[in-house]
Amino acid sequence: MSRPVLRTPLCDLLGCEYPIMLAGMGSGGSPPELVAAVSNAGGFGVLGATGFTSEATREVIRKTRHLTDMPFGIDLLLPASLAESPESRSEVLALIQAEYPKHWAFVQGLHKEYNLPAVQDTEEYVSVASSLVREQVDVIIEERVPLFCAALGDPSWVVPKAHAVGMKVLGLAGNARNALRQKASGVDIIVAQGYEAGGHVGRIANFVLVPEVVDAVLPVPVVAAGGIADGRTVAAALCLGAVGVWCGTAFLFSTETTIGRGKQEQLARGTTEEFVVSRSYTGKTSRMYRNTFLQRWEESGLEPLPMPLQGVLVGSFVKAALAASRWDLVNNPAGQVAGRLRELRPARQILEQMVEETVDVLAVLPSRITHGIRSPAH
Ligand SMILES: Cc1cc2nc3c(=O)[nH]c(=O)nc-3n(C[C@H](O)[C@H](O)[C@H](O)COP(=O)(O)O)c2cc1C
């Protein structure tokens, strides 16, 4: 059977057929089943492993290996300047109760008001605790996952360890300054992630960000992220100078993701304007579906606490809301492009359609545009 051809230097760098990457997503966004489906279909899957213990990290890597022989990556949020905050959840909780009693009372009040069940906090560490992340990185290096992806933080301490065992490293950036920092740390690929994107975002939209980052970090290859979900947007990213795309939200509409049906149905109903940026769940600006909790937080007038405090403050509330299937209170990160997506499909179909459409767009474009140089009039 004939297969479309769509190749860029990213394919040679990563050993994949198509320059389309599944973004690393936490909270069940990109589990082994989805990663393997994307890599098996010719793309490049990336596991989201933020907050996992080292045992759980090894388990998802091995499970993915069991499901695919193709290369894949793993993504962690690296701690930035978190040295001053305690690492264990119980210590952070004690600090919040002592220093931010109004924040604590507000969230406890909501828990009662919505009649949510009591839940057990089982995690020992905050999800970006340096000791936890260092243990995870050790496992990832031991397992020689082909690509390590670093969101937030500074990956310079990971790069030599990864390169020493033949792994590649990718870093995310939302502006040229951070992209230059990633370049200085020695990463092999930089993802320029625009304001349209789901999850933690910066403030610059892709039409400005991608060409700016491409020029700034030359010759490091740049992959575009944010709002990319079909052939037109993939082709546009390539025109902006990217060598590939990093897609999160498009694959939240896959049958393999494990964010849960309740969240997927909410995403499928959402309109573009309902995917907004808020600091209320993690303390850092993150794009998600606008829900009742966001509204209540805004009305409270409380300033969100810095990462990782805010995540710990609202952690039990979110768990309880999940247990009660209160989708109007649960964090549901997704990008603006969710407003255009409706249908849930297997990841292979999503990827194959993106590839076919991109090939069509690139083939048809020259016939739709008259271009060239007019010779001077005689
Ligand atoms: C549900 C969800 C979870 C995410 N979790 C992470 C994460 O753990 N680490 C990370 O680097 N980026 C995370 N992101 C951002 C994605 O990696 C990616 O940059 C973004 O989804 C791209 O924009 P798009 O959603 O418009 O495709 C997340 C995004 C979503 C939608």
PDBQT file of the ligand as one rigid body, heavy atoms in Angstrom, charges set to zero:
ROOT
HETATM    1  C1  LIG A 401      -3.313  17.945  29.347  1.00  0.00    +0.000 C 
HETATM    2  C2  LIG A 401      -1.973  18.593  29.118  1.00  0.00    +0.000 A 
HETATM    3  C3  LIG A 401      -0.928  18.271  29.965  1.00  0.00    +0.000 A 
HETATM    4  C4  LIG A 401       0.336  18.815  29.734  1.00  0.00    +0.000 A 
HETATM    5  N1  LIG A 401       1.358  18.445  30.559  1.00  0.00    +0.000 NA
HETATM    6  C5  LIG A 401       2.612  18.826  30.246  1.00  0.00    +0.000 A 
HETATM    7  C6  LIG A 401       3.711  18.315  30.977  1.00  0.00    +0.000 A 
HETATM    8  O1  LIG A 401       3.561  17.555  31.928  1.00  0.00    +0.000 OA
HETATM    9  N2  LIG A 401       4.961  18.683  30.583  1.00  0.00    +0.000 N 
HETATM   10  C7  LIG A 401       5.157  19.515  29.496  1.00  0.00    +0.000 A 
HETATM   11  O2  LIG A 401       6.295  19.740  29.096  1.00  0.00    +0.000 OA
HETATM   12  N3  LIG A 401       4.137  20.069  28.844  1.00  0.00    +0.000 NA
HETATM   13  C8  LIG A 401       2.877  19.708  29.161  1.00  0.00    +0.000 A 
HETATM   14  N4  LIG A 401       1.837  20.185  28.419  1.00  0.00    +0.000 N 
HETATM   15  C9  LIG A 401       2.118  21.038  27.250  1.00  0.00    +0.000 C 
HETATM   16  C10 LIG A 401       2.341  20.158  26.033  1.00  0.00    +0.000 C 
HETATM   17  O3  LIG A 401       3.556  19.432  26.162  1.00  0.00    +0.000 OA
HETATM   18  C11 LIG A 401       2.392  20.963  24.721  1.00  0.00    +0.000 C 
HETATM   19  O4  LIG A 401       3.439  21.904  24.765  1.00  0.00    +0.000 OA
HETATM   20  C12 LIG A 401       1.095  21.631  24.352  1.00  0.00    +0.000 C 
HETATM   21  O5  LIG A 401       0.017  20.752  24.556  1.00  0.00    +0.000 OA
HETATM   22  C13 LIG A 401       1.145  22.086  22.880  1.00  0.00    +0.000 C 
HETATM   23  O6  LIG A 401       0.031  22.837  22.517  1.00  0.00    +0.000 OA
HETATM   24  P1  LIG A 401      -1.358  22.212  21.969  1.00  0.00    +0.000 P 
HETATM   25  O7  LIG A 401      -2.032  21.678  23.182  1.00  0.00    +0.000 OA
HETATM   26  O8  LIG A 401      -2.063  23.368  21.374  1.00  0.00    +0.000 OA
HETATM   27  O9  LIG A 401      -1.013  21.140  20.990  1.00  0.00    +0.000 OA
HETATM   28  C14 LIG A 401       0.552  19.707  28.655  1.00  0.00    +0.000 A 
HETATM   29  C15 LIG A 401      -0.514  20.041  27.814  1.00  0.00    +0.000 A 
HETATM   30  C16 LIG A 401      -1.767  19.501  28.033  1.00  0.00    +0.000 A 
HETATM   31  C17 LIG A 401      -2.885  19.864  27.097  1.00  0.00    +0.000 C 
ENDROOT
TORSDOF 0
